[in-house]
Amino acid sequence: MTDASNHDEYVITAAEFQARCLNLIDEVASSGSEITISKRGKPIVRLVPYQEPQKGIYGVDKETVRILGDIVEPLGVEWEAMQNQAKKPDVE
């Protein structure tokens, strides 16, 4: 294998990859290195180790919250913020 600028990345020909593909897959999986595969001197594909997708924040608390009662029904209590909105400002 030819060492590229990064020590963890190698460039090989498509013919070499075809001959050694299973060994190269194992090497990438175990070492974390990357292999660029070239054809006619031009890079065409990169073999990289698989990484689990990162979980987003949406749904992180799924099934950890219990809803008790009706969360849409009005409380029957006016909040101070609501009282301030009901009053019209004094216009001078």
mmCIF file of the C-alpha atoms, coordinates in Angstrom:
data_MODEL
# 
_entry.id   MODEL 
# 
loop_
_atom_site.group_PDB 
_atom_site.id 
_atom_site.type_symbol 
_atom_site.label_atom_id 
_atom_site.label_alt_id 
_atom_site.label_comp_id 
_atom_site.label_asym_id 
_atom_site.label_entity_id 
_atom_site.label_seq_id 
_atom_site.pdbx_PDB_ins_code 
_atom_site.Cartn_x 
_atom_site.Cartn_y 
_atom_site.Cartn_z 
_atom_site.occupancy 
_atom_site.B_iso_or_equiv 
_atom_site.pdbx_formal_charge 
_atom_site.auth_seq_id 
_atom_site.auth_comp_id 
_atom_site.auth_asym_id 
_atom_site.auth_atom_id 
_atom_site.pdbx_PDB_model_num 
ATOM 1  C CA . MET A 1 1  ? 0.000   0.000  0.000   1.00 0.00 ? 1  MET A CA 1 
ATOM 2  C CA . THR A 1 2  ? 1.132   3.499  -0.714  1.00 0.00 ? 2  THR A CA 1 
ATOM 3  C CA . ASP A 1 3  ? 1.061   5.853  2.240   1.00 0.00 ? 3  ASP A CA 1 
ATOM 4  C CA . ALA A 1 4  ? -0.812  9.103  1.603   1.00 0.00 ? 4  ALA A CA 1 
ATOM 5  C CA . SER A 1 5  ? -0.221  12.386 3.448   1.00 0.00 ? 5  SER A CA 1 
ATOM 6  C CA . ASN A 1 6  ? -2.125  11.128 6.501   1.00 0.00 ? 6  ASN A CA 1 
ATOM 7  C CA . HIS A 1 7  ? -0.639  8.067  8.242   1.00 0.00 ? 7  HIS A CA 1 
ATOM 8  C CA . ASP A 1 8  ? -4.110  6.567  8.698   1.00 0.00 ? 8  ASP A CA 1 
ATOM 9  C CA . GLU A 1 9  ? -5.026  6.810  5.009   1.00 0.00 ? 9  GLU A CA 1 
ATOM 10 C CA . TYR A 1 10 ? -3.722  4.674  2.183   1.00 0.00 ? 10 TYR A CA 1 
ATOM 11 C CA . VAL A 1 11 ? -4.147  4.712  -1.590  1.00 0.00 ? 11 VAL A CA 1 
ATOM 12 C CA . ILE A 1 12 ? -4.375  1.462  -3.544  1.00 0.00 ? 12 ILE A CA 1 
ATOM 13 C CA . THR A 1 13 ? -5.366  0.524  -7.076  1.00 0.00 ? 13 THR A CA 1 
ATOM 14 C CA . ALA A 1 14 ? -8.723  -1.026 -7.904  1.00 0.00 ? 14 ALA A CA 1 
ATOM 15 C CA . ALA A 1 15 ? -6.918  -4.199 -9.004  1.00 0.00 ? 15 ALA A CA 1 
ATOM 16 C CA . GLU A 1 16 ? -5.162  -4.478 -5.625  1.00 0.00 ? 16 GLU A CA 1 
ATOM 17 C CA . PHE A 1 17 ? -8.462  -3.882 -3.824  1.00 0.00 ? 17 PHE A CA 1 
ATOM 18 C CA . GLN A 1 18 ? -10.152 -6.576 -5.910  1.00 0.00 ? 18 GLN A CA 1 
ATOM 19 C CA . ALA A 1 19 ? -7.443  -9.075 -5.028  1.00 0.00 ? 19 ALA A CA 1 
ATOM 20 C CA . ARG A 1 20 ? -7.399  -8.252 -1.288  1.00 0.00 ? 20 ARG A CA 1 
ATOM 21 C CA . CYS A 1 21 ? -10.843 -6.791 -0.555  1.00 0.00 ? 21 CYS A CA 1 
ATOM 22 C CA . LEU A 1 22 ? -11.819 -9.006 2.403   1.00 0.00 ? 22 LEU A CA 1 
ATOM 23 C CA . ASN A 1 23 ? -8.459  -8.494 4.137   1.00 0.00 ? 23 ASN A CA 1 
ATOM 24 C CA . LEU A 1 24 ? -8.636  -4.744 3.512   1.00 0.00 ? 24 LEU A CA 1 
ATOM 25 C CA . ILE A 1 25 ? -12.159 -4.565 4.945   1.00 0.00 ? 25 ILE A CA 1 
ATOM 26 C CA . ASP A 1 26 ? -10.959 -6.338 8.093   1.00 0.00 ? 26 ASP A CA 1 
ATOM 27 C CA . GLU A 1 27 ? -7.955  -4.001 8.339   1.00 0.00 ? 27 GLU A CA 1 
ATOM 28 C CA . VAL A 1 28 ? -10.109 -0.874 8.074   1.00 0.00 ? 28 VAL A CA 1 
ATOM 29 C CA . ALA A 1 29 ? -12.594 -2.219 10.622  1.00 0.00 ? 29 ALA A CA 1 
ATOM 30 C CA . SER A 1 30 ? -9.915  -3.115 13.176  1.00 0.00 ? 30 SER A CA 1 
ATOM 31 C CA . SER A 1 31 ? -7.476  -0.215 12.740  1.00 0.00 ? 31 SER A CA 1 
ATOM 32 C CA . GLY A 1 32 ? -9.843  2.633  11.895  1.00 0.00 ? 32 GLY A CA 1 
ATOM 33 C CA . SER A 1 33 ? -7.669  3.608  8.923   1.00 0.00 ? 33 SER A CA 1 
ATOM 34 C CA . GLU A 1 34 ? -9.104  4.763  5.604   1.00 0.00 ? 34 GLU A CA 1 
ATOM 35 C CA . ILE A 1 35 ? -8.250  3.425  2.162   1.00 0.00 ? 35 ILE A CA 1 
ATOM 36 C CA . THR A 1 36 ? -8.691  5.382  -1.055  1.00 0.00 ? 36 THR A CA 1 
ATOM 37 C CA . ILE A 1 37 ? -9.118  3.186  -4.109  1.00 0.00 ? 37 ILE A CA 1 
ATOM 38 C CA . SER A 1 38 ? -7.886  4.573  -7.420  1.00 0.00 ? 38 SER A CA 1 
ATOM 39 C CA . LYS A 1 39 ? -8.534  3.610  -11.002 1.00 0.00 ? 39 LYS A CA 1 
ATOM 40 C CA . ARG A 1 40 ? -6.226  4.777  -13.783 1.00 0.00 ? 40 ARG A CA 1 
ATOM 41 C CA . GLY A 1 41 ? -4.445  7.001  -11.282 1.00 0.00 ? 41 GLY A CA 1 
ATOM 42 C CA . LYS A 1 42 ? -7.574  8.852  -10.106 1.00 0.00 ? 42 LYS A CA 1 
ATOM 43 C CA . PRO A 1 43 ? -9.232  8.318  -6.714  1.00 0.00 ? 43 PRO A CA 1 
ATOM 44 C CA . ILE A 1 44 ? -12.724 6.880  -7.160  1.00 0.00 ? 44 ILE A CA 1 
ATOM 45 C CA . VAL A 1 45 ? -13.826 5.389  -3.821  1.00 0.00 ? 45 VAL A CA 1 
ATOM 46 C CA . ARG A 1 46 ? -12.897 5.617  -0.153  1.00 0.00 ? 46 ARG A CA 1 
ATOM 47 C CA . LEU A 1 47 ? -13.235 2.689  2.251   1.00 0.00 ? 47 LEU A CA 1 
ATOM 48 C CA . VAL A 1 48 ? -13.833 3.986  5.780   1.00 0.00 ? 48 VAL A CA 1 
ATOM 49 C CA . PRO A 1 49 ? -14.787 2.312  9.067   1.00 0.00 ? 49 PRO A CA 1 
ATOM 50 C CA . TYR A 1 50 ? -18.493 2.231  9.876   1.00 0.00 ? 50 TYR A CA 1 
ATOM 51 C CA . GLN A 1 51 ? -19.696 4.584  12.611  1.00 0.00 ? 51 GLN A CA 1 
ATOM 52 C CA . GLU A 1 52 ? -23.053 4.362  14.348  1.00 0.00 ? 52 GLU A CA 1 
ATOM 53 C CA . PRO A 1 53 ? -25.140 7.449  13.547  1.00 0.00 ? 53 PRO A CA 1 
ATOM 54 C CA . GLN A 1 54 ? -25.354 9.897  16.411  1.00 0.00 ? 54 GLN A CA 1 
ATOM 55 C CA . LYS A 1 55 ? -28.740 10.102 18.048  1.00 0.00 ? 55 LYS A CA 1 
ATOM 56 C CA . GLY A 1 56 ? -30.405 13.472 17.833  1.00 0.00 ? 56 GLY A CA 1 
ATOM 57 C CA . ILE A 1 57 ? -31.956 15.241 20.775  1.00 0.00 ? 57 ILE A CA 1 
ATOM 58 C CA . TYR A 1 58 ? -35.500 14.646 19.464  1.00 0.00 ? 58 TYR A CA 1 
ATOM 59 C CA . GLY A 1 59 ? -37.080 11.760 21.345  1.00 0.00 ? 59 GLY A CA 1 
ATOM 60 C CA . VAL A 1 60 ? -34.301 11.446 23.918  1.00 0.00 ? 60 VAL A CA 1 
ATOM 61 C CA . ASP A 1 61 ? -36.842 11.401 26.783  1.00 0.00 ? 61 ASP A CA 1 
ATOM 62 C CA . LYS A 1 62 ? -39.287 9.097  25.035  1.00 0.00 ? 62 LYS A CA 1 
ATOM 63 C CA . GLU A 1 63 ? -41.171 6.887  27.486  1.00 0.00 ? 63 GLU A CA 1 
ATOM 64 C CA . THR A 1 64 ? -39.704 8.680  30.524  1.00 0.00 ? 64 THR A CA 1 
ATOM 65 C CA . VAL A 1 65 ? -42.547 11.183 31.025  1.00 0.00 ? 65 VAL A CA 1 
ATOM 66 C CA . ARG A 1 66 ? -46.030 10.350 32.293  1.00 0.00 ? 66 ARG A CA 1 
ATOM 67 C CA . ILE A 1 67 ? -48.954 12.614 31.483  1.00 0.00 ? 67 ILE A CA 1 
ATOM 68 C CA . LEU A 1 68 ? -51.531 12.800 34.257  1.00 0.00 ? 68 LEU A CA 1 
ATOM 69 C CA . GLY A 1 69 ? -54.863 14.313 33.285  1.00 0.00 ? 69 GLY A CA 1 
ATOM 70 C CA . ASP A 1 70 ? -55.790 16.498 30.349  1.00 0.00 ? 70 ASP A CA 1 
ATOM 71 C CA . ILE A 1 71 ? -52.848 18.636 29.240  1.00 0.00 ? 71 ILE A CA 1 
ATOM 72 C CA . VAL A 1 72 ? -54.995 20.677 26.833  1.00 0.00 ? 72 VAL A CA 1 
ATOM 73 C CA . GLU A 1 73 ? -57.853 21.629 29.158  1.00 0.00 ? 73 GLU A CA 1 
ATOM 74 C CA . PRO A 1 74 ? -57.605 25.134 30.686  1.00 0.00 ? 74 PRO A CA 1 
ATOM 75 C CA . LEU A 1 75 ? -56.448 25.200 34.298  1.00 0.00 ? 75 LEU A CA 1 
ATOM 76 C CA . GLY A 1 76 ? -59.208 27.500 35.474  1.00 0.00 ? 76 GLY A CA 1 
ATOM 77 C CA . VAL A 1 77 ? -56.622 29.819 36.977  1.00 0.00 ? 77 VAL A CA 1 
ATOM 78 C CA . GLU A 1 78 ? -55.539 33.049 35.329  1.00 0.00 ? 78 GLU A CA 1 
ATOM 79 C CA . TRP A 1 79 ? -51.835 33.594 35.265  1.00 0.00 ? 79 TRP A CA 1 
ATOM 80 C CA . GLU A 1 80 ? -50.334 36.999 35.916  1.00 0.00 ? 80 GLU A CA 1 
ATOM 81 C CA . ALA A 1 81 ? -49.088 37.107 32.360  1.00 0.00 ? 81 ALA A CA 1 
ATOM 82 C CA . MET A 1 82 ? -52.656 36.664 31.145  1.00 0.00 ? 82 MET A CA 1 
ATOM 83 C CA . GLN A 1 83 ? -53.907 39.445 33.437  1.00 0.00 ? 83 GLN A CA 1 
ATOM 84 C CA . ASN A 1 84 ? -51.327 41.859 32.066  1.00 0.00 ? 84 ASN A CA 1 
ATOM 85 C CA . GLN A 1 85 ? -52.393 41.081 28.503  1.00 0.00 ? 85 GLN A CA 1 
ATOM 86 C CA . ALA A 1 86 ? -56.062 41.745 29.323  1.00 0.00 ? 86 ALA A CA 1 
ATOM 87 C CA . LYS A 1 87 ? -55.340 45.291 30.502  1.00 0.00 ? 87 LYS A CA 1 
ATOM 88 C CA . LYS A 1 88 ? -55.034 47.918 27.822  1.00 0.00 ? 88 LYS A CA 1 
ATOM 89 C CA . PRO A 1 89 ? -52.049 50.219 28.185  1.00 0.00 ? 89 PRO A CA 1 
ATOM 90 C CA . ASP A 1 90 ? -52.767 53.819 29.142  1.00 0.00 ? 90 ASP A CA 1 
ATOM 91 C CA . VAL A 1 91 ? -52.433 56.044 26.092  1.00 0.00 ? 91 VAL A CA 1 
ATOM 92 C CA . GLU A 1 92 ? -51.576 59.644 26.747  1.00 0.00 ? 92 GLU A CA 1 
# 
